[in-house]
Amino acid sequence: MEDVIARMQDEKNGIPIRTVKSFLSKIPSVFSGSDIVQWLLKNLCIEDQAHGYFFPISDHVLTLKDDGTFYRFQTPYFWPSNCWEPENTDYAVYLCKRTMQNKARLELADYEAESLARLQRAFARKWEFIFMQAEAQAKVDKKRDKIERKILDSQERAFWDVHRPVPGCVNTTEVDIKKSSRMKNPHKTRKSVYGLQNDIRSHSPTHTPAPEAKQPTEEELREQIKFWQAQLDRHRLKMSKVAESLLSYTEQYSDYDPFLSTPDPSNPWISDDTTLWEMEASKEPGQTRVRRWGFGIDEVLKDPVGREQFLKFLESEFSSENLRFWLAVQELKRRPIREVPTRVQEIWEEFLAPGAPSAINVDSKSYDKTTQNVKDPGRYAFEDAQEHIYKLMKSDSYSRFIRSSAYQELLQAKKKVKHFK
Amino acid sequence: MGEMEQLRKEAESLKDDITAARKAVQDLTLQDHVAGTAVVGRVQLKTRKTLRGHLAKIYAMHWGTDSKLCVSASQDGKLIVWDSYTTNKVHAIPLKSSWVMTCSYAPSGNMVACGGLDNMCSIYNLKGKDGNVKVMRELAAHTGYLSCCRFLNDNEIITSSGDCTCVLWDIETGSQKTVFAGHLGDCMSLGVAPDFNTFISGACDFTAKLWDIRDGQCRQTFGGHESDINAIGFFPNGNAVITGSDDASCKLYDLRSDQELITYQDSSIMCGVTSIAPSLSGRLILAGYDDFNCNIWDSLKAERVGVLSGHDNRVSCIGVTPDGMACCTGSWDSFLKIWN
């Protein structure tokens, strides 16, 4: 950026800077908006908004306009590349100083007057200090040459237009707080713009340094090798199969995707009619909802009404213990930790202990593991057993449910749903 | 050859083998497979509601499971629970620290959580006996900022942090149950799998990792991005992951073939992705960008099929309702907008 500015300021090939006669006074050191646009078009291929490096002399809004409006270059001290993070105390001194300078053109704009009032309240205890600083600066300014003062005043104003923008303008210095602690340029200039001793804590977030990338120790390397070996050994599905599966999934669900298909009867957000939500909440499942249960066992288990119907069907076949076990384990995982041991015992007694009233059939490996787990009961005591039962349900109970007349009739909306109390 | 040198060589050669193994299953690219499928038609979503009330940048939002209530977090130091359909504020919760970066709604609807530069995850009980919303727990142990949090249930929550770790907490005791360490950079975002058995994290080391919630192990690592991963989410089928990065691209990784399937990018997009969410079927991917817009991508054809413009500042967060009916964008302009 600085190179571009240097080129712009070059005496021979840069933008012509001149003193313009206007009204009763002279406007020193300016160039017009169209001058710079011309130069940019001639010398650079891109339209770059050099926000903060030059500014319009009579406006708080810093955008570049391709016309006769006059602009001025910003002094290097105030360049954005210096990464200033000016404090509110500096801003307070600046606004206070402006009120001391008895000139019409230096009068505060409405938003500046509001800011000053706010800062006076915020820094009530320090105001004497701030006032003294402003006074001192105003005194120094008075001694300066008139033209020099004009230029410096405008540059200072432009600096504050970047860091305390007019309401309605986007603050281009704003940074995501998640990133600010890891900025590649960690040397944000935290000292005062006016050299004030600042004992007021900044309102900016704390900066934590980025973690240093360490050379791995021997142990860490061995761990890494173990990890990569396990990764290498994993089974990878062919891309063609994956692509096919993605395509069929999106196609299957596109009827249910309100961004792709119009919901039936209507999307409540668009029509202001909440019928659809009322239907979802009711216990009477519509055909589309019942059809979705047929996509896979997960759809049935996800939908409370689906679960209810599935359970009812299995009860009628006297084979509901699998589903009841699965549901009990799901519920166990959501319990507070102090209730877990008792609940684990209860589930064990009901489903797995010798002579259990709702005995389930689990493979011997899972059974042994579970027996061990129950001795030191945690939320995941039944994980292996649950996985085994899930697979069993998927291949056996679920397919029977989908083929059952109960399900088929629901699908064809032939029968009203009988509710299981 | 020293032992360390040998080990290093072994690690490198294993990584090469993995790259080769991934290539070996590339019998067909996703693009080839969907060559015969038509691109989804132009998607034009309109703003249906604007939620006004925050006084400063909105950093995060999360939908409740009923698809109507949502929670948003802003730098004005407030957590607001909205009935987004009526645009009413159900709760306006003042926070101890205004530097909040994330919020989450519990699936039960009983709690919300938030956190940020205070390095803590604060849990609020919405269903307290006297009707007031109070802090229920403050989960403190992270040594870096809290970038994201997601409830598993009323007793467990997973957090990701600038200290490069993710943690599974037991809310009742306030203790760390499992620490998921392995990322080499700040963890910026996390997503929980539809079956709640695994979760994914995106970090500033440019990688995404899949973790097993039960044993704390990292199951898979995905690279390819050229800058920080800011946003991450599961594809609705639970077998693929979508990421959004500062490198101006989004990627789709498949868990079963263990690699990147496709990248969503365009030469005209030069700013970072801040947030990402799939539509219900997964065919559309909505992503929020630094340039104040949201782009909608056809996930299979990798073409841009729509734009959501209407915010006056960066889009910082995006979420699609669980029933897929609408999506919500939150912005630094202090507004939330509901679109469909």
HADDOCK unambig.tbl for C-alpha pairs under 7 A between the chains (distance, minus, plus):
assign (segid A and resid 218 and name CA) (segid B and resid 4 and name CA) 6.36 0.50 0.50
assign (segid A and resid 221 and name CA) (segid B and resid 7 and name CA) 6.65 0.50 0.50
assign (segid A and resid 225 and name CA) (segid B and resid 11 and name CA) 5.29 0.50 0.50
assign (segid A and resid 228 and name CA) (segid B and resid 14 and name CA) 6.21 0.50 0.50
assign (segid A and resid 228 and name CA) (segid B and resid 15 and name CA) 6.70 0.50 0.50
assign (segid A and resid 229 and name CA) (segid B and resid 14 and name CA) 6.71 0.50 0.50
assign (segid A and resid 232 and name CA) (segid B and resid 18 and name CA) 5.32 0.50 0.50
assign (segid A and resid 236 and name CA) (segid B and resid 25 and name CA) 6.97 0.50 0.50
assign (segid A and resid 236 and name CA) (segid B and resid 256 and name CA) 5.76 0.50 0.50
assign (segid A and resid 236 and name CA) (segid B and resid 257 and name CA) 4.52 0.50 0.50
assign (segid A and resid 236 and name CA) (segid B and resid 258 and name CA) 6.30 0.50 0.50
assign (segid A and resid 237 and name CA) (segid B and resid 25 and name CA) 6.80 0.50 0.50
assign (segid A and resid 237 and name CA) (segid B and resid 256 and name CA) 5.41 0.50 0.50
assign (segid A and resid 237 and name CA) (segid B and resid 257 and name CA) 4.52 0.50 0.50
assign (segid A and resid 238 and name CA) (segid B and resid 25 and name CA) 4.67 0.50 0.50
assign (segid A and resid 238 and name CA) (segid B and resid 26 and name CA) 6.40 0.50 0.50
assign (segid A and resid 238 and name CA) (segid B and resid 27 and name CA) 6.67 0.50 0.50
assign (segid A and resid 238 and name CA) (segid B and resid 257 and name CA) 6.18 0.50 0.50
assign (segid A and resid 239 and name CA) (segid B and resid 25 and name CA) 5.99 0.50 0.50
assign (segid A and resid 239 and name CA) (segid B and resid 26 and name CA) 5.32 0.50 0.50
assign (segid A and resid 239 and name CA) (segid B and resid 27 and name CA) 6.16 0.50 0.50
assign (segid A and resid 239 and name CA) (segid B and resid 28 and name CA) 5.84 0.50 0.50
assign (segid A and resid 239 and name CA) (segid B and resid 29 and name CA) 6.46 0.50 0.50
assign (segid A and resid 239 and name CA) (segid B and resid 257 and name CA) 6.32 0.50 0.50
assign (segid A and resid 240 and name CA) (segid B and resid 27 and name CA) 6.33 0.50 0.50
assign (segid A and resid 240 and name CA) (segid B and resid 28 and name CA) 5.25 0.50 0.50
assign (segid A and resid 240 and name CA) (segid B and resid 29 and name CA) 6.97 0.50 0.50
assign (segid A and resid 240 and name CA) (segid B and resid 33 and name CA) 6.97 0.50 0.50
assign (segid A and resid 243 and name CA) (segid B and resid 30 and name CA) 5.37 0.50 0.50
assign (segid A and resid 243 and name CA) (segid B and resid 33 and name CA) 6.45 0.50 0.50
assign (segid A and resid 250 and name CA) (segid B and resid 281 and name CA) 5.07 0.50 0.50
assign (segid A and resid 250 and name CA) (segid B and resid 282 and name CA) 6.00 0.50 0.50
assign (segid A and resid 250 and name CA) (segid B and resid 283 and name CA) 5.54 0.50 0.50
assign (segid A and resid 253 and name CA) (segid B and resid 281 and name CA) 4.91 0.50 0.50
assign (segid A and resid 254 and name CA) (segid B and resid 281 and name CA) 5.52 0.50 0.50
assign (segid A and resid 257 and name CA) (segid B and resid 279 and name CA) 6.94 0.50 0.50
assign (segid A and resid 257 and name CA) (segid B and resid 280 and name CA) 5.22 0.50 0.50
assign (segid A and resid 257 and name CA) (segid B and resid 281 and name CA) 5.51 0.50 0.50
assign (segid A and resid 257 and name CA) (segid B and resid 324 and name CA) 6.14 0.50 0.50
assign (segid A and resid 258 and name CA) (segid B and resid 324 and name CA) 5.98 0.50 0.50
assign (segid A and resid 258 and name CA) (segid B and resid 325 and name CA) 5.31 0.50 0.50
assign (segid A and resid 259 and name CA) (segid B and resid 340 and name CA) 6.83 0.50 0.50
assign (segid A and resid 267 and name CA) (segid B and resid 325 and name CA) 6.75 0.50 0.50
assign (segid A and resid 269 and name CA) (segid B and resid 48 and name CA) 6.65 0.50 0.50
assign (segid A and resid 334 and name CA) (segid B and resid 153 and name CA) 5.94 0.50 0.50
assign (segid A and resid 334 and name CA) (segid B and resid 154 and name CA) 6.87 0.50 0.50
assign (segid A and resid 334 and name CA) (segid B and resid 155 and name CA) 6.37 0.50 0.50
assign (segid A and resid 335 and name CA) (segid B and resid 155 and name CA) 6.90 0.50 0.50
assign (segid A and resid 336 and name CA) (segid B and resid 155 and name CA) 6.02 0.50 0.50
assign (segid A and resid 336 and name CA) (segid B and resid 172 and name CA) 6.73 0.50 0.50
